């Protein structure tokens, strides 16, 4: 059904129930921002040596946090390619992290990845890491083969609950995002924070005729990226920039030799250092802006101490990426249409584009999208703010039933960029909203 109909049946989604898709009882605790951050840089043509150098330089690697725990290492293996392509994490970078985890007495080290059609471990040169060391402590794990659960997303921007592999939510796990330094045709850059987009199982979020979790894109790629980071925060981040990628990433860009590894415990801080290396302006990557707004990391490099080797910089060629659309702000996120109330939605777009806005109903249990009201059809606009109202009626003019609805913005920035999406929830209530006023007691 195209972008409006990124749907699957409830039956298809709930088939995962046999594999353990049930509600998780508790959300994962989120580590909030600090007053300062240390990020290490290692520079060498040897990926193993550069990784050890960067992690050591950060002065933030704490072996005691890994002892007797299951360490989950999430590389970026989006294609059956070599590290020299710039598309995938070098296995020697991962090997260095595995060796550090083993020396920290980790109980198990699991190298995890999930991608449509199966994992790319063998094609990316990871075969030697299965049972690495011969002790049975290291394994390669295809996340799509594991049971999944619905876990709450406290403060989520696009989801209130997300399907996640049970393994990733186990309390004795320590998650290391070992990402790639590369551009991205929708997110502009894909680094440590974006890398965990590969954690949720593919099936619940893969629309027909699409090759990936594009149902999440239709909620707002940057919003969904933040929600995954809220559902399962990263414990340590490493970026493989031995070979990076510029241009039309994450698959088809041009390799760039940088001989750089960046590492640290706060993925937002690590990503900000990488944007500096790529000479990408910090505000351009929306999910990092949202992360800073939610207190998950720094808004810029002002509070980041870069340690170790000097940071090499190079102006990466950027893809034609979609307009940046800020998710709608509602003056009345809860309103009473039967009493004549309206809600006003406002949002901004970063450059001239055509856009449309609709009210839809969505579900965290299925990919179903039910159209309710077209607030504005395809319309051209310059960069700036857009404001429009909804009176709580559908396309036929009837008042909608009480419940939760989604205001969804779609912006078309022209080919070859995909369209950008942004969403916000609005609650329709059946009774007037009573605001209680408490008057001070008068002394008698």
KOLPAFI-450611 format. One line per 5 residues: number of its first residue (from 1); for each residue x, y, z of N, C-alpha, C. Coordinates in steps of 0.05 Angstrom, whole numbers, plus 5000, padded with zeros to 4 digits. Layout:
NUM> X,Y,Z,X,Y,Z,X,Y,Z; ...
//
This chain:
1> 5016,4976,5000,5000,5000,5000,5017,5025,5000; 5043,5023,4994,5060,5047,4992,5066,5059,5019; 5073,5084,5018,5082,5097,5043,5059,5101,5062; 5035,5106,5052,5012,5108,5070,5004,5081,5081; 5011,5060,5066,5002,5033,5074,5024,5015,5081
6> 5043,5024,5097,5065,5007,5106,5053,4989,5127; 5040,4968,5118,5024,4952,5137,5031,4923,5135; 5026,4909,5156,5025,4880,5157,5001,4873,5173; 4992,4849,5171,4969,4841,5187,4977,4837,5216; 4957,4840,5234,4962,4835,5262,4971,4806,5265
11> 4960,4788,5249,4967,4760,5251,4997,4756,5245; 5006,4770,5223,5034,4767,5216,5052,4776,5239; 5046,4799,5250,5062,4810,5272,5062,4792,5296; 5038,4783,5303,5036,4767,5328,5046,4739,5324; 5053,4731,5300,5066,4705,5297,5092,4704,5313
16> 5103,4728,5317,5128,4729,5333,5122,4721,5362; 5097,4720,5370,5091,4713,5397,5101,4685,5403; 5101,4667,5384,5112,4640,5388,5141,4641,5394; 5154,4663,5385,5183,4666,5391,5188,4683,5415; 5166,4690,5429,5170,4705,5454,5164,4734,5453
21> 5147,4743,5434,5140,4772,5432,5118,4777,5452; 5126,4783,5476,5107,4790,5498,5117,4816,5510; 5100,4828,5526,5107,4853,5539,5129,4849,5560; 5150,4865,5557,5171,4865,5578,5161,4881,5602; 5168,4872,5626,5156,4884,5650,5168,4912,5655
26> 5194,4916,5651,5206,4941,5660,5223,4952,5637; 5223,4979,5634,5241,4992,5615,5270,4991,5625; 5289,4992,5606,5317,4993,5612,5324,5020,5624; 5339,5022,5645,5346,5049,5656,5363,5064,5637; 5357,5090,5633,5372,5107,5615,5393,5123,5630
31> 5418,5122,5619,5439,5138,5631,5438,5166,5620; 5435,5186,5638,5432,5213,5630,5459,5228,5625; 5457,5252,5615,5480,5267,5607,5498,5274,5631; 5523,5277,5626,5543,5285,5646,5551,5314,5640; 5567,5325,5658,5576,5353,5654,5599,5354,5634
36> 5614,5332,5631,5636,5331,5612,5640,5302,5602; 5653,5300,5580,5657,5274,5567,5685,5271,5557; 5695,5246,5558,5722,5240,5548,5718,5220,5525; 5731,5227,5502,5729,5211,5478,5758,5206,5468; 5765,5181,5463,5791,5174,5454,5793,5171,5424
41> 5816,5179,5413,5822,5176,5385,5847,5160,5381; 5846,5140,5364,5870,5124,5356,5874,5126,5326; 5898,5131,5318,5904,5134,5289,5926,5115,5281; 5919,5097,5262,5938,5078,5251,5925,5065,5227; 5942,5054,5209,5931,5038,5187,5924,5010,5196
46> 5933,5003,5221,5927,4977,5233,5901,4980,5249; 5879,4969,5241,5853,4973,5255,5854,4962,5283; 5868,4940,5288,5869,4929,5315,5884,4948,5334; 5907,4957,5325,5923,4975,5342,5909,5001,5347; 5896,5012,5326,5882,5038,5329,5859,5036,5348
51> 5846,5013,5349,5823,5009,5367,5833,5008,5396; 5854,4993,5401,5865,4992,5428,5874,5020,5437; 5886,5035,5419,5895,5061,5425,5872,5080,5432; 5851,5080,5416,5828,5097,5421,5814,5091,5448; 5810,5065,5453,5796,5058,5478,5813,5065,5502
56> 5839,5060,5500,5857,5067,5522,5858,5097,5526; 5859,5112,5504,5861,5141,5506,5836,5154,5519; 5813,5141,5516,5789,5152,5528,5790,5152,5558; 5807,5135,5570,5809,5131,5599,5782,5125,5611; 5764,5114,5595,5737,5108,5605,5730,5078,5604
61> 5749,5062,5595,5743,5033,5594,5746,5022,5622; 5725,5010,5632,5725,5000,5660,5720,4970,5660; 5742,4954,5661,5739,4924,5659,5719,4913,5680; 5718,4926,5703,5700,4916,5724,5671,4915,5716; 5663,4933,5697,5636,4933,5688,5629,4910,5670
66> 5649,4896,5660,5645,4874,5641,5648,4847,5655; 5661,4846,5678,5667,4820,5691,5642,4805,5697; 5642,4779,5689,5620,4760,5694,5594,4768,5680; 5596,4785,5660,5572,4793,5646,5573,4784,5617; 5551,4785,5603,5550,4779,5574,5554,4805,5559
71> 5576,4806,5544,5582,4830,5528,5570,4827,5501; 5554,4846,5492,5541,4846,5466,5556,4866,5449; 5568,4857,5427,5582,4875,5408,5566,4877,5383; 5557,4901,5376,5540,4905,5353,5556,4920,5331; 5567,4906,5312,5580,4919,5289,5559,4929,5269
76> 5568,4943,5249,5550,4951,5227,5557,4933,5203; 5539,4914,5197,5544,4895,5175,5520,4896,5156; 5515,4920,5145,5491,4923,5129,5493,4912,5101; 5517,4904,5093,5521,4893,5066,5541,4870,5067; 5540,4853,5046,5560,4832,5043,5584,4845,5029
81> 5601,4857,5045,5623,4874,5034,5647,4872,5052; 5669,4882,5041,5694,4883,5057,5696,4909,5072; 5712,4911,5093,5716,4936,5107,5726,4959,5089; 5742,4951,5069,5753,4971,5051,5731,4985,5034; 5708,4974,5033,5685,4986,5019,5675,5011,5034
86> 5682,5013,5060,5671,5034,5076,5644,5029,5087; 5632,5006,5080,5604,5001,5088,5601,4986,5114; 5621,4969,5121,5618,4951,5144,5642,4954,5163; 5636,4947,5188,5657,4948,5209,5678,4927,5204; 5703,4935,5206,5726,4918,5203,5726,4896,5225
91> 5728,4870,5218,5729,4850,5238,5753,4852,5257; 5774,4865,5248,5797,4869,5266,5792,4889,5288; 5774,4908,5282,5765,4927,5303,5749,4912,5324; 5731,4895,5314,5715,4879,5333,5733,4860,5348; 5753,4848,5335,5771,4830,5349,5785,4844,5373
96> 5793,4868,5369,5806,4883,5390,5787,4887,5414; 5761,4893,5408,5741,4896,5430,5736,4869,5443; 5735,4848,5427,5731,4821,5439,5754,4814,5458; 5779,4820,5450,5802,4814,5467,5801,4830,5493; 5792,4855,5492,5790,4871,5516,5768,4860,5534
101> 5746,4851,5522,5724,4840,5538,5732,4814,5551; 5746,4797,5537,5756,4772,5549,5776,4777,5571; 5793,4796,5567,5813,4802,5588,5800,4814,5612; 5776,4825,5609,5760,4837,5631,5744,4815,5645; 5747,4790,5636,5733,4767,5648,5703,4768,5643
106> 5696,4777,5619,5668,4774,5610,5660,4745,5609; 5636,4738,5618,5627,4710,5618,5623,4700,5590; 5611,4717,5573,5606,4711,5545,5610,4736,5529; 5618,4733,5504,5619,4755,5485,5603,4747,5461; 5582,4761,5455,5565,4755,5432,5566,4778,5412
111> 5574,4771,5388,5575,4791,5366,5548,4789,5352; 5532,4810,5353,5504,4809,5346,5499,4827,5322; 5481,4818,5304,5472,4834,5282,5446,4822,5271; 5429,4839,5261,5405,4830,5248,5400,4846,5223; 5395,4832,5201,5391,4846,5176,5373,4829,5158
116> 5355,4841,5142,5337,4826,5125,5352,4806,5108; 5342,4781,5108,5354,4760,5092,5376,4746,5106; 5381,4752,5132,5402,4738,5147,5426,4755,5152; 5443,4746,5169,5467,4761,5176,5488,4759,5154; 5507,4778,5155,5528,4779,5135,5555,4772,5148
121> 5555,4756,5169,5580,4751,5183,5601,4739,5165; 5594,4718,5151,5615,4704,5134,5624,4723,5112; 5605,4736,5098,5613,4753,5076,5630,4776,5084; 5628,4785,5109,5643,4808,5119,5669,4799,5133; 5675,4773,5132,5701,4764,5143,5700,4759,5173
126> 5677,4753,5184,5674,4749,5213,5675,4720,5222; 5678,4701,5203,5676,4673,5210,5696,4665,5231; 5720,4676,5231,5741,4667,5250,5734,4675,5278; 5714,4693,5282,5707,4702,5309,5687,4683,5323; 5675,4665,5307,5657,4646,5320,5674,4626,5336
131> 5669,4624,5361,5685,4608,5380,5714,4617,5380; 5718,4643,5378,5745,4655,5379,5759,4647,5405; 5783,4638,5403,5798,4629,5426,5793,4601,5435; 5772,4588,5423,5767,4560,5428,5756,4554,5456; 5746,4574,5470,5736,4569,5497,5706,4568,5499
136> 5692,4573,5476,5663,4574,5476,5651,4599,5487; 5668,4619,5493,5658,4644,5505,5650,4665,5483; 5659,4661,5458,5653,4681,5437,5636,4668,5416; 5615,4682,5407,5597,4671,5387,5586,4693,5369; 5578,4685,5345,5564,4703,5327,5534,4697,5329
141> 5518,4718,5332,5489,4714,5337,5473,4731,5317; 5456,4717,5302,5437,4730,5284,5413,4738,5301; 5409,4764,5306,5387,4773,5324,5360,4764,5314; 5356,4761,5288,5330,4754,5278,5322,4725,5284; 5341,4710,5294,5336,4682,5302,5327,4680,5331
146> 5327,4702,5346,5322,4702,5374,5293,4710,5382; 5283,4701,5405,5257,4711,5414,5258,4741,5419; 5236,4754,5414,5234,4783,5418,5212,4790,5438; 5214,4812,5451,5194,4822,5470,5187,4851,5464; 5164,4859,5472,5157,4887,5470,5166,4901,5496
151> 5182,4921,5493,5193,4934,5517,5184,4963,5517; 5177,4974,5540,5168,5002,5541,5190,5022,5533; 5181,5044,5521,5200,5065,5514,5191,5090,5530; 5204,5094,5552,5197,5116,5569,5206,5142,5556; 5187,5160,5551,5194,5185,5538,5198,5183,5508
156> 5188,5161,5496,5191,5157,5467,5180,5179,5450; 5193,5183,5427,5184,5204,5409,5166,5193,5387; 5169,5167,5380,5153,5155,5359,5139,5130,5368; 5149,5117,5388,5138,5092,5399,5136,5094,5429; 5116,5080,5439,5113,5077,5468,5123,5049,5477
161> 5125,5031,5458,5138,5005,5463,5149,4995,5436; 5171,4981,5438,5185,4971,5414,5192,4942,5418; 5191,4926,5396,5200,4898,5397,5230,4898,5398; 5242,4883,5417,5271,4881,5419,5277,4852,5425; 5300,4842,5415,5309,4815,5423,5312,4813,5453
166> 5302,4791,5465,5304,4787,5494,5333,4790,5503; 5351,4779,5487,5380,4779,5495,5389,4807,5501; 5381,4827,5485,5392,4854,5488,5382,4867,5513; 5360,4857,5525,5348,4869,5548,5355,4855,5574; 5370,4833,5572,5378,4819,5596,5394,4837,5615
171> 5388,4837,5641,5402,4856,5659,5432,4851,5662; 5442,4828,5655,5470,4822,5658,5486,4828,5633; 5474,4843,5613,5488,4848,5588,5501,4876,5588; 5522,4878,5572,5537,4903,5568,5539,4908,5538; 5526,4929,5528,5524,4933,5499,5545,4953,5489
176> 5560,4943,5469,5581,4960,5456,5573,4963,5427; 5568,4988,5419,5562,4994,5391,5588,4999,5376; 5595,4981,5357,5620,4984,5342,5612,4991,5313; 5609,5016,5308,5596,5026,5284,5617,5034,5263; 5607,5046,5242,5624,5054,5219,5622,5084,5215
181> 5643,5097,5206,5644,5125,5200,5634,5129,5172; 5608,5136,5169,5598,5139,5141,5574,5157,5140; 5569,5166,5116,5545,5182,5111,5521,5164,5107; 5498,5176,5107,5473,5161,5105,5453,5178,5090; 5440,5166,5070,5423,5181,5051,5398,5192,5065
186> 5390,5182,5088,5367,5193,5102,5375,5207,5128; 5393,5194,5144,5401,5206,5170,5424,5225,5167; 5436,5228,5144,5460,5243,5138,5485,5230,5148; 5485,5220,5173,5508,5205,5183,5498,5182,5199; 5511,5159,5196,5505,5136,5213,5529,5128,5229
191> 5527,5131,5255,5550,5127,5273,5541,5109,5296; 5550,5113,5320,5544,5094,5342,5515,5094,5349; 5503,5118,5351,5475,5120,5360,5456,5108,5339; 5461,5113,5314,5444,5102,5293,5448,5072,5289; 5472,5062,5297,5479,5034,5292,5459,5015,5306
196> 5447,5023,5328,5429,5005,5342,5402,5003,5329; 5398,5018,5307,5374,5014,5290,5372,4985,5281; 5395,4971,5281,5395,4942,5273,5389,4923,5296; 5381,4933,5319,5374,4915,5341,5346,4903,5339; 5325,4918,5334,5298,4907,5333,5296,4885,5312
201> 5279,4865,5317,5275,4845,5296,5264,4857,5270; 5271,4846,5248,5263,4858,5222,5233,4854,5217; 5223,4830,5221,5196,4824,5212,5174,4843,5221; 5174,4852,5247,5152,4870,5255,5152,4897,5242; 5175,4904,5230,5178,4932,5219,5185,4932,5190
206> 5182,4910,5176,5189,4908,5148,5164,4908,5131; 5156,4930,5119,5132,4931,5102,5136,4913,5077; 5114,4904,5065,5116,4889,5040,5131,4906,5019; 5146,4894,5003,5161,4907,4981,5184,4924,4991; 5190,4924,5016,5212,4940,5027,5233,4921,5038
211> 5258,4930,5038,5280,4913,5047,5293,4924,5073; 5277,4925,5094,5287,4936,5119,5264,4945,5137; 5272,4958,5159,5253,4966,5180,5240,4993,5173; 5229,4995,5149,5220,5021,5140,5194,5030,5153; 5179,5012,5166,5157,5021,5182,5166,5041,5203
216> 5190,5037,5213,5201,5056,5233,5208,5083,5219; 5217,5082,5194,5223,5107,5180,5197,5123,5177; 5174,5110,5173,5149,5124,5169,5138,5136,5195; 5150,5130,5218,5144,5144,5243,5162,5168,5247; 5183,5169,5231,5204,5189,5235,5230,5175,5241
221> 5249,5173,5222,5273,5158,5226,5289,5167,5250; 5291,5193,5254,5307,5204,5276,5293,5199,5302; 5267,5202,5302,5251,5196,5327,5254,5167,5335; 5251,5149,5315,5252,5120,5321,5281,5113,5330; 5301,5125,5318,5328,5120,5327,5332,5126,5357
226> 5321,5149,5365,5323,5156,5393,5308,5137,5411; 5285,5128,5401,5269,5109,5417,5283,5083,5422; 5298,5073,5402,5313,5048,5406,5335,5053,5426; 5348,5076,5425,5368,5083,5445,5357,5086,5473; 5332,5094,5475,5319,5095,5501,5311,5067,5511
231> 5302,5050,5492,5295,5023,5499,5319,5007,5508; 5342,5010,5495,5366,4996,5504,5390,5015,5500; 5398,5030,5520,5420,5048,5518,5446,5034,5513; 5464,5047,5499,5491,5037,5492,5509,5042,5517; 5525,5022,5523,5544,5024,5546,5571,5034,5538
236> 5580,5029,5513,5605,5038,5504,5604,5039,5473; 5617,5059,5461,5616,5063,5432,5644,5063,5420; 5647,5050,5397,5671,5051,5382,5664,5055,5353; 5677,5074,5340,5672,5080,5311,5696,5072,5295; 5691,5054,5275,5712,5046,5256,5714,5066,5233
241> 5735,5082,5234,5740,5101,5212,5766,5095,5198; 5775,5070,5199,5799,5062,5183,5792,5068,5154; 5770,5056,5145,5757,5064,5120,5730,5075,5127; 5724,5100,5119,5698,5111,5122,5684,5110,5095; 5660,5123,5094,5645,5124,5069,5633,5152,5067
246> 5636,5164,5043,5623,5190,5037,5603,5186,5014; 5588,5207,5009,5569,5205,4987,5544,5190,4995; 5534,5172,4976,5508,5160,4980,5510,5135,4997; 5517,5139,5023,5517,5117,5042,5488,5111,5050; 5484,5089,5064,5503,5072,5077,5514,5049,5061
251> 5503,5045,5036,5511,5022,5020,5529,5030,4996; 5522,5052,4983,5533,5056,4956,5551,5081,4954; 5562,5089,4976,5580,5112,4975,5608,5105,4966; 5626,5124,4970,5654,5122,4961,5672,5118,4986; 5689,5097,4986,5707,5093,5009,5726,5117,5013
256> 5731,5123,5038,5750,5144,5046,5769,5133,5067; 5795,5135,5061,5815,5125,5080,5820,5146,5101; 5814,5140,5127,5817,5159,5149,5836,5148,5170; 5840,5122,5172,5859,5110,5192,5853,5120,5220; 5827,5121,5227,5819,5133,5252,5799,5115,5266
261> 5802,5112,5293,5782,5099,5310,5775,5119,5332; 5750,5121,5338,5740,5139,5359,5724,5123,5379; 5728,5128,5405,5716,5110,5426,5710,5126,5451; 5689,5117,5465,5682,5128,5491,5656,5117,5501; 5648,5122,5526,5624,5110,5537,5598,5124,5530
266> 5600,5149,5522,5575,5163,5514,5573,5164,5484; 5554,5150,5472,5553,5148,5442,5547,5175,5429; 5533,5192,5442,5527,5219,5430,5553,5235,5429; 5569,5234,5450,5595,5248,5450,5613,5237,5429; 5614,5210,5427,5631,5198,5406,5622,5206,5378
271> 5596,5206,5374,5585,5213,5348,5592,5242,5341; 5591,5260,5361,5597,5288,5356,5626,5292,5347; 5644,5276,5359,5672,5277,5350,5674,5268,5321; 5659,5247,5315,5660,5237,5287,5649,5257,5267; 5628,5271,5274,5618,5292,5257,5639,5313,5252
276> 5655,5319,5272,5677,5338,5269,5697,5327,5249; 5703,5301,5251,5722,5288,5233,5712,5289,5204; 5685,5287,5201,5673,5288,5174,5667,5316,5165; 5672,5336,5182,5666,5364,5177,5636,5368,5170; 5620,5354,5186,5591,5357,5183,5581,5375,5207
281> 5566,5396,5201,5557,5414,5222,5540,5398,5243; 5546,5403,5268,5533,5388,5290,5502,5388,5289; 5489,5411,5283,5460,5411,5284,5446,5395,5261; 5462,5386,5241,5449,5374,5218,5439,5346,5223; 5448,5332,5243,5440,5305,5248,5419,5305,5270
286> 5393,5302,5262,5371,5307,5280,5371,5288,5304; 5377,5262,5300,5374,5245,5323,5394,5252,5345; 5417,5264,5338,5435,5273,5359,5425,5298,5373; 5411,5315,5358,5398,5338,5370,5377,5329,5390; 5361,5310,5382,5340,5300,5400,5352,5287,5424
291> 5374,5272,5420,5388,5259,5443,5397,5280,5463; 5408,5302,5453,5417,5323,5472,5393,5336,5486; 5371,5340,5471,5348,5352,5484,5336,5334,5506; 5339,5308,5503,5330,5289,5523,5350,5284,5545; 5373,5297,5543,5393,5294,5564,5410,5269,5562
296> 5413,5259,5537,5428,5234,5533,5457,5239,5526; 5464,5264,5521,5492,5270,5513,5494,5299,5506; 5518,5307,5497,5523,5335,5491,5510,5345,5466; 5504,5371,5465,5493,5384,5442,5514,5393,5422; 5539,5394,5431,5561,5402,5414,5587,5391,5426
301> 5610,5402,5417,5636,5392,5427,5646,5408,5451; 5630,5427,5461,5639,5445,5482,5646,5430,5508; 5632,5408,5513,5638,5393,5538,5652,5367,5533; 5663,5364,5509,5677,5339,5501,5707,5343,5501; 5721,5327,5515,5750,5327,5516,5760,5305,5497
306> 5774,5312,5476,5785,5293,5456,5813,5286,5465; 5818,5260,5470,5843,5251,5481,5857,5232,5461; 5883,5228,5465,5897,5209,5448,5910,5223,5424; 5907,5210,5401,5919,5220,5377,5903,5244,5367; 5915,5261,5350,5901,5283,5338,5879,5274,5320
311> 5857,5288,5319,5835,5280,5303,5839,5290,5274; 5840,5271,5255,5842,5278,5227,5814,5286,5217; 5813,5308,5201,5787,5317,5191,5788,5318,5160; 5765,5315,5149,5762,5315,5120,5733,5322,5113; 5728,5339,5095,5701,5346,5087,5689,5324,5071
316> 5672,5307,5083,5659,5285,5069,5639,5296,5049; 5639,5285,5025,5617,5292,5006,5591,5280,5017; 5570,5296,5017,5545,5289,5029,5525,5280,5008; 5508,5261,5015,5487,5253,4997,5465,5274,4995; 5448,5273,4975,5424,5289,4975,5405,5276,4994
321> 5403,5288,5018,5386,5276,5039,5360,5291,5042; 5340,5280,5055,5314,5292,5056,5315,5318,5072; 5294,5335,5069,5292,5358,5087,5291,5350,5116; 5302,5366,5133,5298,5360,5162,5271,5371,5170; 5254,5353,5180,5228,5360,5189,5226,5356,5219
326> 5222,5377,5234,5220,5374,5263,5192,5362,5270; 5192,5344,5289,5166,5332,5296,5146,5353,5306; 5121,5350,5300,5101,5371,5306,5099,5377,5336; 5096,5402,5342,5090,5411,5370,5060,5418,5370; 5045,5408,5390,5017,5412,5392,5010,5431,5415
331> 4994,5451,5410,4987,5469,5432,4967,5455,5451; 4952,5435,5441,4935,5419,5458,4940,5390,5451; 4959,5377,5465,4964,5348,5459,4940,5331,5469; 4923,5341,5486,4898,5328,5494,4876,5349,5490; 4856,5342,5475,4834,5361,5470,4807,5348,5468
336> 4786,5365,5468,4758,5356,5470,4742,5367,5446; 4744,5354,5423,4731,5364,5399,4700,5368,5402; 4687,5350,5417,4658,5352,5420,4650,5377,5434; 4668,5390,5448,4663,5415,5461,4672,5439,5445; 4680,5434,5420,4689,5456,5402,4718,5462,5403
341> 4734,5446,5417,4763,5451,5418,4777,5441,5393; 4798,5455,5386,4816,5446,5364,4844,5444,5376; 4861,5430,5361,4890,5430,5368,4906,5440,5345; 4926,5455,5350,4943,5467,5330,4970,5454,5330; 4979,5445,5306,5005,5432,5303,5023,5451,5288
346> 5048,5453,5298,5068,5470,5284,5094,5453,5282; 5107,5457,5259,5132,5443,5254,5149,5460,5235; 5174,5453,5232,5192,5468,5214,5204,5449,5194; 5210,5460,5170,5225,5445,5150,5250,5461,5144; 5272,5447,5137,5298,5459,5135,5303,5472,5108
351> 5288,5465,5087,5293,5476,5061,5268,5474,5044; 5267,5487,5021,5243,5486,5005,5236,5457,4997; 5211,5450,4999,5202,5423,4993,5172,5423,4989; 5161,5400,4982,5132,5397,4983,5126,5378,5006; 5104,5382,5019,5097,5366,5042,5067,5361,5043
356> 5060,5342,5060,5032,5338,5066,5030,5329,5095; 5006,5334,5107,5001,5328,5135,4975,5313,5137; 4975,5291,5152,4951,5275,5156,4949,5267,5185; 4924,5262,5194,4920,5250,5219,4914,5220,5214; 4929,5203,5227,4926,5174,5223,4924,5161,5251
361> 4917,5135,5250,4919,5119,5275,4941,5098,5270; 4958,5095,5289,4980,5076,5287,4979,5057,5311; 4995,5037,5310,4996,5017,5331,5025,5009,5336; 5032,5004,5361,5058,4993,5368,5058,4962,5366; 5035,4951,5360,5032,4921,5358,5033,4912,5329
366> 5023,4929,5311,5024,4922,5283,5035,4946,5267; 5039,4942,5241,5048,4964,5224,5024,4979,5211; 5000,4971,5219,4976,4983,5207,4975,5013,5210; 4969,5027,5189,4965,5056,5189,4937,5062,5178; 4920,5072,5195,4892,5078,5187,4889,5108,5182
371> 4882,5115,5158,4879,5144,5151,4854,5154,5164; 4856,5178,5176,4833,5191,5189,4826,5218,5175; 4846,5235,5171,4840,5262,5161,4864,5273,5146; 4860,5282,5122,4881,5296,5108,4879,5326,5116; 4898,5335,5131,4898,5363,5139,4908,5382,5118
376> 4927,5372,5102,4937,5388,5080,4950,5369,5059; 4940,5371,5034,4952,5355,5013,4979,5366,5005; 4991,5353,4984,5018,5361,4976,5019,5391,4970; 5036,5405,4984,5037,5434,4983,5067,5443,4983; 5074,5462,4967,5101,5472,4967,5105,5492,4989
381> 5129,5493,5000,5136,5512,5021,5165,5519,5020; 5172,5542,5030,5200,5550,5034,5209,5539,5061; 5234,5542,5067,5244,5534,5093,5230,5551,5114; 5224,5539,5137,5211,5554,5158,5189,5539,5172; 5171,5553,5184,5150,5541,5201,5124,5537,5185
386> 5110,5516,5193,5084,5510,5182,5065,5506,5206; 5042,5518,5205,5022,5516,5227,4995,5509,5215; 4982,5489,5226,4955,5482,5217,4940,5469,5241; 4913,5468,5238,4896,5459,5260,4880,5435,5252; 4872,5420,5273,4853,5398,5270,4831,5401,5290
391> 4806,5398,5279,4782,5401,5295,4771,5375,5307; 4787,5353,5303,4778,5328,5314,4758,5313,5296; 4757,5321,5271,4738,5308,5252,4753,5293,5231; 4740,5273,5219,4752,5257,5197,4746,5270,5171; 4754,5257,5149,4751,5268,5122,4721,5273,5115
396> 4703,5258,5128,4675,5260,5122,4661,5281,5140; 4677,5293,5158,4666,5314,5175,4655,5304,5201; 4657,5278,5207,4646,5267,5232,4667,5269,5254; 4658,5274,5278,4676,5274,5301,4688,5246,5304; 4714,5244,5309,4727,5218,5313,4722,5208,5341
401> 4725,5182,5344,4721,5170,5371,4744,5178,5389; 4739,5179,5415,4761,5184,5434,4784,5164,5430; 4808,5172,5434,4831,5155,5432,4856,5170,5424; 4877,5155,5418,4903,5167,5411,4906,5167,5381; 4913,5190,5370,4917,5194,5341,4945,5204,5336
406> 4954,5203,5312,4981,5211,5304,4979,5232,5282; 4992,5255,5287,4995,5275,5266,5021,5268,5252; 5019,5263,5225,5043,5254,5211,5049,5273,5188; 5074,5283,5187,5083,5300,5166,5101,5284,5148; 5097,5288,5122,5115,5275,5102,5125,5297,5083
411> 5151,5298,5079,5164,5319,5063,5180,5306,5041; 5176,5315,5016,5190,5305,4993,5211,5325,4984; 5236,5317,4986,5258,5335,4979,5269,5331,4951; 5256,5314,4935,5265,5309,4908,5283,5284,4907; 5284,5272,4883,5300,5248,4879,5330,5255,4880
416> 5347,5236,4888,5341,5209,4896,5335,5205,4925; 5332,5227,4940,5327,5225,4969,5300,5212,4974; 5299,5196,4995,5273,5186,5004,5258,5209,5018; 5232,5205,5022,5217,5225,5037,5223,5224,5067; 5220,5247,5080,5224,5249,5108,5197,5249,5122
421> 5197,5237,5146,5172,5235,5162,5177,5246,5190; 5156,5256,5202,5157,5264,5230,5129,5261,5241; 5127,5253,5266,5101,5247,5278,5099,5258,5306; 5074,5261,5315,5068,5269,5343,5041,5257,5350; 5038,5250,5375,5013,5239,5385,4994,5261,5394
426> 4968,5256,5391,4948,5274,5401,4925,5257,5412; 4915,5265,5435,4894,5249,5449,4868,5264,5447; 4848,5249,5437,4820,5260,5436,4805,5248,5460; 4793,5265,5476,4779,5256,5500,4749,5261,5497; 4733,5245,5512,4704,5246,5510,4691,5265,5530
431> 4707,5275,5549,4696,5293,5569,4713,5319,5570; 4701,5340,5578,4717,5365,5580,4741,5361,5599; 4762,5375,5594,4786,5373,5611,4782,5393,5633; 4781,5383,5658,4776,5400,5681,4803,5408,5693; 4807,5433,5695,4831,5443,5709,4824,5453,5736
436> 4833,5439,5756,4826,5447,5784,4843,5470,5793; 4830,5489,5806,4844,5512,5817,4842,5511,5847; 4865,5511,5860,4866,5509,5889,4871,5537,5900; 4851,5547,5916,4853,5574,5928,4867,5572,5956; 4882,5592,5963,4895,5591,5990,4874,5593,6012
441> 4879,5579,6034,4861,5581,6057,4863,5609,6069; 4841,5619,6078,4840,5645,6090,4840,5641,6120; 4858,5654,6134,4860,5652,6163,4835,5664,6176; 4824,5650,6195,4800,5660,6208,4807,5673,6235
//
